[in-house]
Amino acid sequence: MSGGHEALPAGPARARRPLLRRVLRLGFLLVALGFGGWAVARQWDAVLAGFARLSLPMVAASLGAVIAALLGAMLTWRTLLADLGSPLPFRPATKVFFVGQLGKYIPGAVWPVIAQMEMGRDLGVPRSRSAAAFFLMMPVQLASGLLVALATLGWNRYGWLLLLIPVLLVLLEPKVINGLIGFGLRRLKREPLERPLTRRGMLTALGWALAGWICYGLHLYFVFPQGGLIFAVGAFALSWCLGIMTFVVPAGAGVREVAMVAVLSPVLDAGSAIAVALCSRIVIIIGDLICAGLAGMAARRRHG
């Protein structure tokens, strides 16, 4: 009898954990946005001056580069999915990826993968394969982004990145990845993947990821040409990687901007750096919406 009474609190305790995580995520987001708002207010005149220096053609070119970068991310994911055994035609792949990616703006890290799993299932992609491709993108983008940052920003200030890269490179080894995926599927009592990830597929995905970083650098360069293209590529890659590591915040909100302001500080005053970071965030959000809208319309036209 006593054993039964001791087990009773376990249910409510487990039920409180998701609520606690949501509260912590919301609290972190509010703190990040609060500090961001305070920084903008403190440098308000300089921020306005920074925005005033931006021109419509510069912002339009930046948006075009963002769309190209998002296309590179989609091709990275599509390559991984095809290598795992589910090649998708271009149009359906764009819909699954871009529409699903809008879930990253919702608090919690699960919404993009849930959306991609459900839309992929309608196209005959097993849920486990969609989930594997989604989570494989993280080490691919992190490893390639940190390597790009190290190569473009210099060893003197960012040599500490070398501490992270070996771990990520190990995670990019297909044998290690296949073992981790198999272990996770066994724990979830799901069927194993029919096809393991290959080295060729991983290298192709890395190639698309590198192309994406170049395009993201172009997007930053168009609104901030003072540091040069190479510096812009590294600055965005590093700030994105630092932002995505704080996965409790939707799309790295606030964290990426703080990191970008810090990276830009050697060549820009604080107000101008904040303006560039905010402009980058706005352009990327617009790019996400444009890609999702165009992909949805293209898929509807194909079936219509």
C-alpha positions in Angstrom: 0.0 0.0 0.0 2.8 2.5 0.9 4.4 1.9 -2.5 1.2 2.8 -4.2 0.9 6.0 -2.2 4.5 7.0 -3.0 3.9 6.6 -6.7 1.0 9.1 -6.8 3.0 12.4 -7.0 4.9 11.1 -10.0 2.1 11.9 -12.4 1.5 15.5 -11.3 5.3 16.1 -11.2 5.7 14.9 -14.8 2.7 17.0 -15.8 4.4 20.1 -14.2 7.6 19.7 -16.1 6.3 20.8 -19.6 4.7 23.8 -17.9 7.9 24.7 -16.1 9.9 24.5 -19.4 7.4 26.7 -21.1 7.6 29.3 -18.3 11.4 29.2 -18.5 11.4 29.7 -22.2 9.0 32.5 -22.0 11.0 34.1 -19.2 14.2 33.8 -21.2 12.5 35.4 -24.2 11.2 38.3 -22.2 14.6 38.9 -20.6 16.3 38.8 -24.0 13.7 41.2 -25.5 13.8 43.4 -22.5 17.6 43.9 -22.6 17.3 44.3 -26.4 14.7 47.0 -26.0 16.7 48.8 -23.4 19.8 48.8 -25.6 17.8 50.2 -28.5 16.2 52.9 -26.3 19.6 53.9 -24.9 21.1 54.3 -28.4 17.9 55.5 -30.0 19.3 58.5 -31.9 22.2 56.5 -33.2 19.9 53.6 -34.2 17.7 56.0 -36.2 20.8 57.5 -37.8 22.0 53.9 -38.7 18.6 53.2 -40.3 18.7 56.5 -42.2 21.9 55.4 -43.9 20.1 52.3 -45.4 18.6 52.7 -48.8 15.8 50.8 -50.4 18.0 49.2 -53.1 20.4 48.0 -50.4 17.6 46.4 -48.4 16.0 44.8 -51.5 19.4 43.3 -52.5 19.8 42.0 -48.9 16.3 40.4 -49.1 17.3 38.7 -52.4 20.5 37.3 -50.8 18.4 36.0 -47.8 16.0 34.2 -50.1 19.0 32.6 -51.8 20.4 31.6 -48.4 17.1 30.1 -47.4 17.1 28.1 -50.6 20.5 26.8 -49.7 19.2 25.7 -46.3 16.3 23.9 -48.0 18.7 22.1 -50.4 20.8 21.0 -47.4 17.7 19.5 -45.8 16.5 18.0 -49.1 19.9 16.4 -49.7 19.9 14.8 -46.2 16.3 13.5 -46.7 17.2 12.0 -50.1 20.3 10.4 -48.7 18.2 8.7 -46.0 15.9 7.3 -48.7 13.2 9.9 -49.4 14.0 12.0 -52.4 11.4 14.7 -52.9 10.8 16.7 -56.1 11.8 20.4 -55.8 8.3 22.0 -55.4 6.9 19.6 -52.8 10.3 19.9 -50.9 10.1 23.7 -50.8 6.6 23.5 -49.4 7.5 21.0 -46.6 10.6 22.9 -45.7 9.6 26.5 -45.9 6.1 26.2 -44.5 7.4 24.0 -41.7 10.2 26.4 -40.9 7.7 29.0 -39.9 7.2 27.0 -36.7 10.6 28.2 -35.4 8.9 31.5 -34.5 6.7 29.6 -32.0 8.1 29.1 -28.5 9.4 25.6 -28.2 11.8 23.7 -30.5 9.4 21.0 -31.7 7.0 22.9 -34.0 9.1 22.9 -37.2 9.9 19.2 -37.0 6.3 18.3 -36.3 5.1 20.4 -39.3 7.6 18.8 -41.6 6.8 15.3 -40.3 3.1 15.7 -41.0 3.5 17.4 -44.4 6.2 14.8 -45.3 3.9 12.0 -44.4 1.4 13.2 -47.0 4.2 12.7 -49.6 5.1 9.3 -48.4 8.0 10.2 -46.2 8.2 8.2 -42.9 8.0 10.4 -39.8 11.2 9.0 -38.4 13.0 10.0 -41.7 11.7 13.5 -41.6 12.7 13.9 -38.0 16.2 12.5 -38.7 16.7 15.0 -41.6 15.5 17.9 -39.5 17.8 17.2 -36.6 20.8 16.4 -38.8 20.7 19.9 -40.1 21.7 21.3 -36.7 25.2 19.8 -36.6 25.7 20.4 -40.4 24.9 24.1 -40.1 26.7 24.6 -36.8 29.9 22.9 -37.9 30.0 24.7 -41.3 29.0 28.0 -39.7 31.7 27.8 -37.0 34.3 26.8 -39.6 33.3 29.7 -41.8 33.5 32.1 -38.8 37.0 30.8 -37.9 38.2 31.1 -41.4 36.8 34.6 -42.1 37.1 36.4 -38.7 40.6 35.4 -37.8 42.4 33.2 -35.3 43.4 36.0 -32.8 39.9 36.9 -31.5 38.0 33.7 -32.3 40.5 31.0 -31.8 38.3 29.6 -29.0 36.0 28.3 -31.8 38.6 25.5 -32.3 37.4 24.0 -29.0 33.9 23.4 -30.5 34.8 22.3 -34.0 36.3 18.8 -33.2 33.1 17.8 -31.4 31.0 18.9 -34.3 33.2 17.2 -36.8 32.8 14.0 -34.9 29.0 14.5 -35.1 29.3 14.9 -38.9 30.9 11.4 -39.3 28.1 9.3 -40.8 29.0 6.2 -38.7 28.6 8.3 -35.5 25.4 9.9 -36.8 23.8 6.6 -37.9 24.6 5.1 -34.5 23.0 8.0 -32.7 19.9 7.9 -34.9 19.6 4.1 -34.4 19.9 4.5 -30.6 17.3 7.3 -30.5 14.8 5.3 -32.6 15.3 2.2 -30.4 14.6 4.3 -27.3 11.5 5.6 -28.9 10.5 2.1 -29.9 10.4 3.1 -33.6 11.5 1.1 -36.6 15.2 1.8 -37.7 16.0 3.8 -40.7 16.0 1.7 -43.9 19.0 3.5 -45.3 21.9 5.0 -43.3 23.4 8.4 -44.1 26.4 8.2 -46.5 29.5 10.3 -46.5 28.7 11.5 -50.0 25.3 12.8 -48.8 26.9 14.5 -45.8 29.5 16.2 -48.0 26.9 17.4 -50.5 24.8 18.8 -47.6 27.8 20.6 -46.3 28.4 22.1 -49.7 24.9 23.5 -49.8 25.3 24.8 -46.2 28.5 26.7 -47.2 26.7 28.2 -50.2 24.0 29.4 -47.8 26.6 31.1 -45.5 28.0 33.0 -48.4 24.5 34.2 -49.3 23.8 35.2 -45.7 27.1 37.1 -45.7 26.0 38.9 -48.9 22.7 39.9 -47.2 24.7 41.4 -44.3 27.2 43.0 -46.6 24.4 44.9 -48.6 23.3 46.7 -45.4 26.8 46.9 -43.9 29.5 47.2 -46.6 32.1 48.9 -44.4 33.7 45.6 -43.1 33.9 43.9 -46.5 32.2 40.7 -47.8 34.5 38.3 -46.0 34.0 39.9 -42.6 30.2 40.0 -43.2 30.1 36.3 -44.0 31.9 35.4 -40.8 30.0 38.0 -38.6 26.6 36.5 -39.6 27.8 32.9 -39.4 29.1 33.4 -35.8 26.1 35.4 -34.6 23.7 32.8 -36.1 25.5 29.9 -34.5 25.5 31.6 -31.1 21.8 32.4 -31.5 20.8 28.9 -32.5 22.6 27.4 -29.6 20.0 29.1 -27.3 17.2 26.9 -28.7 14.9 27.9 -25.9 14.3 31.2 -27.6 12.2 31.2 -30.8 14.6 31.5 -33.8 17.3 32.8 -31.5 15.3 36.0 -30.9 17.5 38.7 -29.2 20.5 36.5 -28.8 21.6 36.6 -32.4 21.2 40.4 -32.4 23.3 40.8 -29.3 26.0 38.5 -30.7 25.9 40.4 -34.0 26.3 43.8 -32.3 29.3 42.4 -30.4 30.9 41.0 -33.6 30.4 44.3 -35.4 31.7 46.5 -32.6 35.3 46.7 -33.9 34.1 48.4 -37.1 30.7 50.1 -36.2 29.5 52.3 -33.3 26.8 50.7 -31.1 23.9 52.5 -32.6 24.8 51.6 -36.2 25.5 48.0 -35.2 22.0 47.7 -33.5 20.4 49.1 -36.7 22.2 46.6 -38.8 21.2 43.7 -36.5 17.6 44.7 -36.4 17.5 45.2 -40.2 19.0 41.8 -40.6 16.3 40.2 -38.4 13.5 42.0 -40.2 14.8 41.0 -43.7 15.1 37.4 -42.7 11.6 37.3 -41.3 10.3 38.7 -44.5 12.4 36.2 -46.5 10.9 33.3 -44.5 7.4 34.6 -45.2 8.1 35.1 -48.9 9.6 31.6 -49.3 6.7 30.0 -47.4 4.1 31.9 -49.4 5.7 31.2 -52.8 6.3 27.5 -52.0 2.7 27.1 -50.9 1.3 28.8 -54.0 3.6 26.8 -56.3 2.5 23.5 -54.7 -1.2 24.5 -54.9 -0.8 25.5 -58.6 0.8 22.1 -59.3 -2.1 20.2 -57.8 -4.7 22.6 -59.1 
